[in-house]
Amino acid sequence: MMLLLLAFALVLSACGGGSKSSQHSSNSGGSSSGQTSSGGEGGGSNETVEISFMHWRTEDKEVFDQLIADFEAKNPNIKVTQTIFPSSDYTSIAQQRLLDGSTGDVFTVFPGSQFEAMLRAGLMEDLTGKPVVDRFVPNLITKGAKDGRQYALPYHLVYNMPLINVDIFEKLNLQRPRTWSQYLDVLETLKQNGYIPIAFPGADIGQGQLMNPMLMNENTDEEMFPKLLTGETKLTDEWFVNSLRKWQQLSQYFQPNSLGTGYEAAVTLFVTEQAAMLGTGSFHAALALSQNPDMRLDLLPPITVEDESQIVYEGVHNTTFMLAINTKSKKKEAAEKFLEFLAEKETAEYYANNTGQLGVVQGLEYSSKSLQFETDFTQLNTRFLPRSTIPDKQIEDAITNAISAVISGMAPEDAAAEAQQVVEQVRRQ
């Protein structure tokens, strides 16, 4: 009997073993190094699973720190480490870091070329049919899907259209224009009343942002840029040349030396009410309000047609910061739990209101003034960001360089011809 009791005690002792790994703080650029139990994944084992959340939003680190603390309180056997790379480096670094599975159990991906590259590399779990997908607005997650399968879920909704100071527009009794002529009339009225109509950051992001609403109704084919590589479209076609002609008209309403103005200086012109509009997008609303909390903001895309019946799109949106699960991860169960947590309404609301980023999770309520625009663009027909469909970086640079050349005084036809030469070079490569 004593031998049986001793054997039973030894069995109990063996089953009771195990220890928790220590919690790591968030980091920038490091890889996940936590230990995992064999098959436990934080579901029922006492051992700790540490997963890596890889993204590019350095400015959101503190908000994610708080959300991760909330998640870990609910899931004490799962620890989450942020692995953050600057957005400028993310496209070149992310894929390599994902390949061995030690970094980015959950990660973010840009729409367009990076999403396609990640898909070709087989790095994104198929999320099709999982309940988490149903928490997102269906028509805003299409850029994370391919061939009817959902691989990534956009977390950010951005409107790439000029911000306006509503009080200035109301003071001058300006109405929302519905044609190009009306748009130019609004700009002229602002100019005649002593305002810079549009603060334009031509030294960095201006061309790449404003080109999107400028093109949204010039060519409504969403494959217009990919077709450059097949020769089905050209930058010497009328749709692009005509857009450059309108840039030529628009540029007279920018501040002096607009091509030498960075976005920070442009924001300053806007928040000090020297300029009535800011030629960037909704992503600068929080920055503007941090410097001038009393501003009332809205968005006003240029309508480039002369007949209202020709309006197809009333704005431009981008769905980005797309969440995905790494196929190489050995901790997919824990990764999926974290993804589900991020998609909860309460979580997504906290993130949106504390970062100034509109969200794609359904039913979000915004308390942050930076997310409360006068016009509800979710009720309007907006187009996905044309620039994100440009198939090659050299072509993208050629397009933005053509815009800069026109602002500098080059004839639109000549600028378009130079840009098309770059397209032809890329096609020959």
N, C-alpha and C positions, 0 to 999 in steps of 0.2 A: 504493500500500500504506500509506504514511504517513497519507493522508487517511482510509482505512478504520479504522486503529488509533485515530486521534484521535476519530472519530465514536463508536467503541465505548466509549472512555473516558468521553466525555460522557454516554452512556446510563447507564453504571455509576454515575457521579456523581449523576445525577438520581434513580436508584432508591434510593440510599443515604441520602437526606435524611430529616428527621423529628427531632423532639425530644420529650422527656418533660416534662409539666407538673409543677410542684412539688407535693409532698404537703401537703394542708391538714389541720390538726388539727380535731377535732370541735368543733361549735359549738352554741349554743342559739338557735334562732330565725332563723338565716341560711339563705340558699338556696344550692344547689349552683352553683358557678361554674367548675368545671373544664372543660377542653376535651376534645373527643372526635375521633377520626379518623373520616373518612367511611366508615362501614360496618365499621370495625375492631372496635369494641366490646370491645377487650381480648382478642380471640380469637387473633390472630396478628400484628397490627400492633405496631410498636414504640411507637406513640403511646399516651398514657395516657388512659383513660376515667375520669372522676370521676362517681360517682353519689351521690345523696342518700338517706339512710335517715331517714325522718321518723317520729317516735313521740312518746309523752308521758311516758316513764319516765325522768325526770331522775335519779332515784336509781340507775338502772342504767348510767349513762354510762360509768363506769370499767370495768365488766365488758364492755360493748360495745366500748370502746376496745381491750381486749385481744383480743377475738374478731376485730375488724376488722384488727388487726395480723397475726393468724394468717392471715386470709383474704387479705390483701394479699401476705403472704409466698408464698402458693401461687399468687396471681394478680397478679404484679408490674405488669401493665398496667392494673389496676383499682384506683382509690382510692375509699374510701367516707367520706363526711362525714355525721356525725349532725346532724340538724336536729330539735331538741327543743322542744316547747311543753308547758307545764304541762297536766295533764289537765283542769283547770277551764276552760281556754281552747281545748282541742283541737277540740271539736265545732264551735265557731264559726269557727275559723281554717283547719282542715285542708282542707276542700273548695276554698276559694278558692285556697289555695297550690298545690294539685295541678293546677289547670286549665291553666296554661301549660306544664306539663311540666318546668319548671326545678327543682322541688323535689319530693322524695318519689318517686324512681324506684321504690324499695321503701318502703312505708308501712304503718302499722298502723291498724286501724279497730275501733271498739267494735261489739259485736253489737247487733242491734236497730235502733233508728231511724237511727243514723249509717250502718250498713251499708246499709240500705234507701235512704237518701239518696244514698250514693256509687254504688249500683247504678243508680238512676234517672238520675244524672248521667253514667253510662257511664264511670266512672273506674277500674274494676277489670278487669284482664285475666282472661279465662276460663282457669282452670287445669285444667279437666276433662281427664282422660286423661294429664296430665303425670306422669312418674315420682315427682316430689316429693310428690304427694298421697298416695301409697302409704306414705310414711314416718310418717304420722299415724294415731292411733287413729280408725277410721272413725266410730264413734258419737259422737265428741267434736268433730267438725268440721262438723256439720250446720248450725250457726248461721252458717257462712260460705258456705252454698250456697243456691241459689234455683232452683226449677223444674228440679231434677236437674243443675244446673251448679254447679261449685265455683269461687268467686271469691276467697275468702280462707281462710287457714289459721290457726286459733287456736293461739297459742303458750303461753298460760297456762291452767292449770286451777286454779280457786279454789273452795273449799268455804265457802259463806256460812252457817256454823253456829257456835254458841258453842264456844269453847275451854274445856277443863276441866283442872284440876290433878289428874292421875291419883293422885298420892300422897295427897291429901286424900280422894279417893273411896275409895281402898283402906284408909286409916286408919279410915274410918267404915263400911267394909264395904258400900258403896253399889253396887248393881247398875244396869246400864243399864235405864232404864224403857222399857216397851213400850206404856203407855197414858198418857193425860193425868193420871189420878189418881195413877199411880205417879210421874210426873214431878213433880207437886206435892208428893208425899211426900218425894222426894229433896231438893227445895228446902227443905222444912220441917225435915228432919233437919239440913241444913247450917246453917240459921238457928238452930236450938236448940243447936247446938254452937259458936256464936259466930262463924260465918263470914257474910259477905255472900254470899248464894247466887249472884247474878249482878251483876257490875260492868257497868252499862249506860251507854253514852255517848249519853245522850239529847239533848245539846246539838248534836251534829253527825250522826254516821252511824248511830246505834243503830237508829232506827226503820226506815231503809231497808235495813238488813242483816237484823235479826231478823224482819221481816215475812215474809221468804221461807220459812223453815222453819215459821213459824206458819201459813202458808197452804197449804203443800204438799199436805196431806191434807184441808183444808177444802173445796177445790174442785179436783178433779184435771183439769179441763178446761184445757189449756194456752192456750186462746184466751179465758179468762175476762176478761182485761183488754181485749184488742182488741174484744171484744163489747160493752164499755161504750158504744162509739161508735155501735153499731147499735141499742142498746136491748135486745139479747138478754139482757144481764145488767145488774144494778144494784147499787150499793153498799148499798142497803137490803135486798138479798136476804139470806136466812138465813146463807149461807156467810160473808159478810163481817161481819155483825152478830155471829155466833157467835164469829168470830175476835177481834173487839173485846172480847167478854165474857171471853175467855181472857186477853187482854192485861190486863184489869182484875184478874184473879186473879194474873197473873204479876208485875205491878208492885209488889205488896207485898213481893217478894223482891229488889227493887233496892236500891241504896244510897240514903240520903237525898239529896234534891235531884238525882235522876237526870237530870232535864231540863236541869240546869245543869252537867252533867258532860261534858267533852269526852273524846275517845278517849284522849288521852295520860294524863289523870288516871285513866281507867278501867283502862288498862294498868298503871298504877302500883299500883292496888288489887289487881290480879291477881298481879303479879310479887312483891309483898310478902306475898302469901298472906293478905291480909285478905279477899279474895274467892276463891271456889272456881271460879268460871266467869267468862268474859269474853264479853259478848254481841256479838261481831263475826264473825270468821271466820279461816280458815287463813292469810290474808295477814298477820295480826299475830303469827304464831308466831315468826318471826325476831326481831321487835322484843322480844317477851317473853323469848326466850332470850338476847338480848344483855344483858338486865338481870338475868336469873336463869338462868344456864346449867345449873343442876342440875334444873330443872323437867322433869317428864315430862308430855307433852301428849297430849290426844286431843280429839276433837270430839263434841259431844252435842247433836243437834238435838231440839227439843221434838216429842214425838209427841202430837198433839192429839186422837186418837180414843180411845174407851173400849173398843173391841173390837179385839184384835190382827188379826182377819180383815179389818178395814177399812183396815189400813196398805197403802197403795199405794207410797208413797215413803219411803225411810229417810234421806233427806238431800237437800240442794240444792247444785248446782254451777253454776259460771259458767265458760264458755270465752271468753276475751277476749284482748286484745292480738293481734288477728287480722292476719296478714301478707298483704299484697297487692302487686301490681305495677301501677303507674300506666299506664293506656292512653295517656296523653299523653306518656309518656317516649320520648325518642329513643335511649335506651340500654337497650333491653329485654333484649338478650342478656346484658349485664353484670349487670343487675338480677336476671335469672333465676339466674345463677350464685351471686349472693349469697344469694338465697332458698334455693337448694339447699344452700349451706353452712350456713345457720342450721338447716336441717332434718336435718343429719347428727347421729347419735346422740351422738358425742363433743362436738360443739358445744352441743347442747341440754342435755346433762348438766352441762357446765361452767357454762352460763348458770343452770340451775335451782339447782345447789348453791351458787352464789355470789350469788344474789339472793333465795333463799328462796321461789322460785315453782315450784310443781308444773308439769310440762310435759305436752304433748299428743303429742309425738313418741313413737313406739312404743319399748318396751323400755328406758326410762330407769332407771338405778340411782342411788339417792339416798344420798349420803354425809353430807349436811347433816342435823343433828338436827332442824332446823326443818321438815323435810319427812318426818320419820319419825313418823307417828302410830300409836297403839296399834291403831286399827281401820283396815282397808284398805277405804276407801269405793269404790274402783274395782270391788270385787266385789259392791257393793250397788246397788239400784235408786235412783238419785238423779235429781232433777228439775232441768231447766234453770231458772235464776233467774227467778222470776215477775216481779220488778220490772222486768227488762229488756224485758218485753213490754208494759209500760204505754205506750199510744200517744201520750200527751201530757204535757208537763211540768206543766201546771196540774193534771191529774188525779193525777199522782204526788204533787205537793205536798199535794193534798186528802187523799190516803190517809194519808200520813205525819202530816199535821196532825190527822187523826181519831185516830190512835194516841196522839199527844201529848195530845190533849184527854181521852181516856179515862184516861191516866196521871194527868192533873191532876184527875180526878174527875167528868168529864162522863159521863152515861149512854151506853152503847154505841149505843143506838138513835138518840139525838139526834146523836151524832158522825157516825154513818153517814148520817143524813138531810142534815146539812150538807155532807158530802163529795159526796153524790149531786147536790146543787144545783149544785156546780161542774161535774160531769159534764154536766148539762143545759145549762149555759151554754156549755160547749165544743161541744156538739152543735149549738147554735144559731149558732155562729160561721161 
